[in-house]
Amino acid sequence: MILLWLSAMLPGTKPPACHYPSKDCKSATHSQIALLFSAFALMSIGAGGIRPCSLAFGADQLDRPQNPNNARVLQSFFNWYYASVGVSIMLSVTVIVYIQDNKGWTVGFGVPTILMFFSSLLFFLGSPFYVKAKAHKSLFTGFAQVITVAVKNRRLDFPPMEVDGWYHHSKGSDLVAPTNKLRFLNKACIIRNPEKDIKADGSAENPWNLCTVEQVEDLKSLMKLIPIWSSGIMIAVTINQHSFPVLLAKTMDRHIGPKFQIPAGSYSVFAILTLTIWVAIYDRIVVPLLARVTGIPRGIGHKQRMGIGLLISCAATAVAAMVESARRRTAIRQGFADQGLAVVNMSAMWLVPQHCLTGLAEAFNAIGQIEFYYSELPKTMSSIGIALFSLGMGVGNLCGSLIIGIVNDVTKGGSHDSWVSNNPNKGHFDYYYWVLTILSFINFFYFIFCGWIYGPYKADGTKVLDDKEDEIIVEELSKSRELAVII
């Protein structure tokens, strides 16, 4: 933030001012561009550390497994954390944008820099009071070891199931044998020679030759989540539709009353406002009511919440397509077909419903994803679980750019502009939104399939058994007449 502030404040860090339509503008030098890009790179690295880790770290402060209301406490924390992020974004697109528009970039970048400084200061001042989870070795190193050893041992035969002691596990661990899901990974923890592979203290002589059952199960947990995680990429595409709504808002009447005009870039505040209000209503009113009906402390399951969000995102893009179709017809009827940024006689408040639906979809799906990843992955992987959501949003941004590029290339022709033309009256943004709607519907059914493949999960109150536990239960039942009764 300091580098970004300097790039706006110091004259030598930016090219000379240039006023349109002058053609004597000087480009930025390589050093000026390097300074700007360095600021962006540092901000991205910092955000990558803050966003996933702060949420997992905050949950660590409240997570008390022995508390019978622990799940409800964590759910409230995730809801209000996301609501607080929404409030901060709302302030940034209103107050900070207003300061930047009216006071210039020097003051506009200086205010968030100072706020960031005080935020960092408060974080370190509170350090003595934090609950600090015990540090573990790099999980990614452990994953690499499991894959490497499993490949090395690919020709090994699996030990007989009725014999114990073939699998290496940590001392005092409850996991003494791996589950039969993703069974090929189990070969990473097979003990080939106890005298050579195991030290006197019970640890592996070489972790690149023998892994623990815990390492194998951690990797399995992550791999099981990948399909459901991938279903969250498409909703990230729809949530991150920022530039087109701003472009369309510029072509519509944004006045409220004779004097006040809403900035085109501030309409996304309606999405954030909807998200924040719904989170408050959902956490305080809806969840207690649903809990009485379903018997689940959180009201509904994580997967159900994510699915509802996906359906609402389909509705959001469909509404956006219908509103844009009406705006384009109005512009052509009023003779603005060749004037891309001419303001048509149609209120920009028609854009509010699609923003509200987008905010509602995010409130359901995003928070549902975060809770799902946090509850399904082991405690040592909580930060990775939260990072999965941020990673999905990032991949969604990239996929959104890819979709726009494909639509632009496929639909442009010699006599007509592409659907995503800079002139929205010549293009067909309504068709583009219908494409997103169709893709979102396909993604919804893909999510249902992934949820079915995933099966029961820890947070739904069902004890998930592996194949070995199933066999033990069946064997015990078969010894009594209960099996006949059940049949």
N, C-alpha and C positions, 0 to 999 in steps of 0.2 A: 504493500500500500504506500509505503514511503517512496519507493521508486516511481510508482504511478503518479504520485503527488508531485514529485520533482519534475517529471516529464511535462507536467502542465504548468509548473511554477517558474522554472528557469528558462530564459529565452534560448539558450544554446541547446536545449534538449528537444526542440521541435522546429519544424520548418517555418519560414516567415508566413505571416497571415496572408491569405489569398481570398479575394472576394469574387464570387461568381458575377458576370461571365468572363472574367479576366482569363487570358490564356497564358499569362506569364508566371504561372504558379511554379514554385520550386518543390521538387520532391524531397522527402526526408532522406537524410544521409544514412549510411549503413550503421553508424554508431547510434543515431537517434532511434532507428528501428530496433536495434539490439537492446537498447535500454527499455523500450516499451515491451518488447517480447519477453525480456527477462522478468519484468514486473508481472506479466501474465503467467509466466511459468511458475514463479514463486507463489503466486496466489493460488494456482491450481494445486501445487504440491501441499500448500498449507491447508486448503479446503479438503484435500484427500486425507489429511491427518485428522482434521477437526470433525468432519461430518459423521463418518462411521464410528470413530472412537469415542466422541463425546456422548453419543447416545448409549453405547454399550457401557461406558464408564458411569454415566448417570444411572443406568439400570443397576449396576453393581452396588450403588449406594443404598438402594431400596430392596434389593433381592434378598429375601429371607425365606428359604425353602421350608423352614419349620413353621412358618406362619400360615394358617389355613386360608387366609385371604390374600396370599402372596400373588396369585395369578391376577386377581382384581386390581391390586396395587400397581403391578407392572403394567397392566392394560391402561390404567388411568395415566400413568407416567408417559407411556408412548403417545397416548392421545394428546395430552397437554404439551408434551415436547413438540409434537408436530404442529400444534396450534400456535405455540410460541414462535416457531420458525415462520409460520404463515403471517403472524403479526409483524415480524421483523421485515419480511419481504414487502408487506403492505406499506410499511413506513418507508422502505427504500424506493418503491415505485411512486410514492406520493411526495413525502417530505424531502427526501434526498434529491429526487428528480426536480422538484420545484426549486430547491437551492441551486442545483446545477444550471437550470434554465435561466434563473434570474440573477445569480451571483457569479456565474462563470465556473470554469473547471478548477481554478485554483482553490476557491472556497469549497466547491462541490466535492473535490477529492480530499480536501483537508479534513472535512467533518467526519467521514467514515474512517479516516486514518487515526484521528484522535479517539474515536469511539473504539477502534480496534486495540489501541494502546491501553485504554482503561479496562477493556475486556480481558486482555492478557494479564494486566496487573491484578485484577480481582481473582483470576484463576489461580495465580501463584500465591496470593495472600491466603486463599482458602485451602491451600495444599495440606497443612497440618491436620485438617479435620476430615480429609477424604478417606473412604474405605479403599485400600489399595489391594487389588487381587495379586496373588503370588505370581511372579513372572514364570513363564514356561519357555522352553526352547522353541525355536522357530517351527511353526506348524508346517510351513511350506517345505522346510528341510525334511520333516517327518514324512510328508506326502511323497516327496521325491525318493526317500528311502524305501517306502512301501512298494512303490512302482518298480524301482530298481531290483529289489530283492524278489518280488513276485515274478519278474521276468527271468531272473537268474534261476529260480526254483521251478520254472514252468514244467519241467519234466518230472518233478517229484510226484509220487503218488500221495493221495490224501490218506492220513492215518485213520484207522478204524474209529468210528464214532463212539463205541462203547468203552474205549480206553482213554483215560485222562493222562495229562502230563506231556502231551505232544506239542502244545502251543505255549509260546513264551509270553508271559504277562508280567506286569509290574507287581512288585511285592505289596501285598495287602489289597490288591484290586479284586473287585467282584467279578470282573470279566476274565474268566479263565479259559474261555474258548470263543472263537469268533462265530457270528451267525452265518447261516447258509446263503444269505443274500449276497450277490456279487462274489460268488464263491472263489473265483480265480484269484482274488486278492489274498485269500487265506493262506496261500503258500508262502507269503512273506513272513509269517510268524511261526512256521513249522520248525521245530528244533531238530536238526539233523544229527548233531553229535553233542550231547550235553556237556561232555568234558572239555571240548574245544570251543563251543559256542557261548557258554555261560560262565561268568566270573563267579568268584566266591560269594559276592554280595547279591547275586541273583540277576545282575544286569547283563546285557549282551556284550560279548567281547568286542564285536565290531557291529555297530548299528546299521552298516551298509550290507551286512550279511544276514542279520536277524532283527526283525522288528517285533514290537509288542502287539498284543491283541488290541490294546487301546488305540494305537496308531492306525491299525487296519480299520477299526470301526469308525474312527474319526473321518478317514478318507471316504468310507462308504456313506456316511451321513451327508457329506458335502456332495458326493456324486448323485445321491438320490434327489437332492434339491434342484439340480441343474435343470431338468425339464420344466418344473413349475416356475423356476426363476426365468427361464426363457420366455414363458408366456406373459411376463410382465414388461417385455421390451416394447410391445405394440402400444400399450397404454402410455408408455413414456413418450412415444412418438406423438400421440394426440395431446398429452399434457404440455409438451414443449413446443406447441404451435404458437410461437410468439410473434414472428415477423409479419405473417399474413394478416392476422386480426388487426395489427397496428396499421398496415397498409390500407385495409378496407375501412377502418375507422376514420382515416383521413379523408375518405371520399363521402362521408356521411355527416349529417348535421349533428354536431356534438354539443350544442348549446343547451343549457338548462336555465331557462329564464333569458332575459334580454342581454345580459352582460357576461354571465359565467359560462365558460366553455371547458369541458373536460379534456385534458391532453389525450391524444390518441394512444400514447403508451401506457396510460393509467387504467385502461378498461380491464386489464388483468386483475385489478384489485377486487373486482366482483367475484372472481374465482377464489381468491384468498379469503375474502370476507365470508363467502359461503362455507368454505372449508372450516374456518375458525368457529363460526356460529354452530355448524352442524356437529363438530367435535364436542362442543360444550353441551348441546342438547342430547347427543348420543350418549355421552359419558354419564350425565347426571339424571337423565329421564328415561331414554330408550333402553339402555342396558338393564337397569333394575326391573323394568317391565318385562323385557324379553327373558330375563333370568328366571322369573316366576313361571313362565310358560315352558321354556326349554329345559330348565334345570341346570343350565350351563352358566357359571358365574359371569362369563363375559357376554352373555346374551346369545350370540351365535358363534359358530366355529370360525377359525381363521380363513379356511378355504371358502366358506360361504361368503364371508365379507369380501374377499378378493374377487370372487365371481360377480357379486353385485356391482362392484366398482367397474369391472370390465363391461357389463351390460350398460351401465350408465354412460360410459365413455362412448359406446356405440350410439346412444341417443344424442350425446353432445355433438358428434360430428354430423349426424343426420340433420339436427336442427341447424347447424352451421351451414350445411349445404342448402337447405330450404331458404334461409335468410339471405344468403348470397345470391341465390337465383332470383329472389324478389328484388334485391338491390340492383342487380345487373339489368333486369328488365326495366326498372325505373330509370336508370341512367340512360339506356338506349332510347326509351320513350321521350325523355327530356332532351335528347339531342347531344348527349355527352359520349357517344360511342368512341370518338377519337381523342377524347380528353380524359386521360387516365386518372388524374387526381382532381377533377372537377367535383365539387360538393353537390350531391344530388339531394333532392327534397325528400329525404327519408331519415328519420331519427336514428342516431347511432345506438340508442337504447335497445334497439332490436338485437344488438350483439350481446346484451346482458344475459339472456337465457342460456346461450351456449357456454358462456364463461361460468355461470352458476353450476351448470351440469358438469363441466370439467372439474370444478372445485369439489363437487360432491363425489365424483368418480375417484378423485385423488384421495379424498378423506377415507373412502372405503378401502380401495385397493392398496394404496401406499402404506397406510398404517397396518392393514392386514398382513401385508408382506413382511414388514418389520417384525411384528409380533410372531409370525409364523417361523421366520428364520431364527429368531432369538430362542424360541421355545423348543425347536426341533434339534438344533445343534448342541453339542456338549458345551458346558460352561466355559471351557478353555477356548472355544471357537466363537464366542459371542461377538467379538469385534468383526470377525470374518462374516458372520451372519448379517450384521448391519451393513457391512461394506458391500454385500451382494446387492442390496437395494440401490445404493449409489452407483454401483457398476452398471446395473440395469438401466438407470436413467441416462448414464453416459452413452451406453450402447444404443439406447433409444434415440438420442440426439444424432448419432452417426447414421443410424438406419433412416431417420427422418430426412437427412440430407441426401441419402442414397435414393429414397423414394422420389423426392423432388427432382433429382437429376434424371431418373428414369422417365418420369412423367413428362418432363420438359423435352427430353430427346425424342420420345415416342410421339408426342402430340404436336410438335412444331412442324410447320410446313412452309413452302415458299410463299403462299398467298394468305396465310393466316398465322397469328401468333400462337404460342403454346398455351396450354391451360393455365400455367403459372406465369403468365406474362407480367412484365412490369406495369402494363396497362390492364388493370383488372376488368375494364369494360370490353376489351378485345379478347381477353383470356376467358377461361372458364374455371374459376376457383370453386364453383359449385360442383363441377365434375370431380375435381381433385378431392373435395371433402367426401363425395360419394365413394371414391376409391378407398379413402381411409375408413369409411363406415363398413364397407365390405370386408376389408382386411381385419377390422376389429371384430366383426362377427365370426369370421373364420378362426381368429385367435381365441375367441370365447369358447368355441367347441374344442379347440386344441387344449385349452386350460382344463376343461372337463375331463378330457381323455387323460391328461397328465395327472390330475387329481385322483382319477380312478386307478391308474398305474401305481401311484404313490401308496395308496391304501390308507389304513388308519394311522393317526399320528398322535404323538404324546399328549397334546393339549386338548384332545377331544374327550378325555376321560377314559379312553379304552386302553387297556394294557396290551401293548403290541408284543406278541410272542414270536420267537424265531422257530425255525423248523425243529430244532432239538427239543425245545420246551414243549412243542406240540406233541412230539412222539412220546415224551415222558408222561404227559397228561393222558394221552390215549392208552398207554400201557397200564397206568394206574386204574383208569376207568374200566378197562377190560377185565381187571381182576375182581370186579364187583358186578352186581346186577344193575348198577346205575347206567351202564352203557346200553343195556337192553331197554331201559326206561326212556333214555334219551332218543334211541332209534324209534 
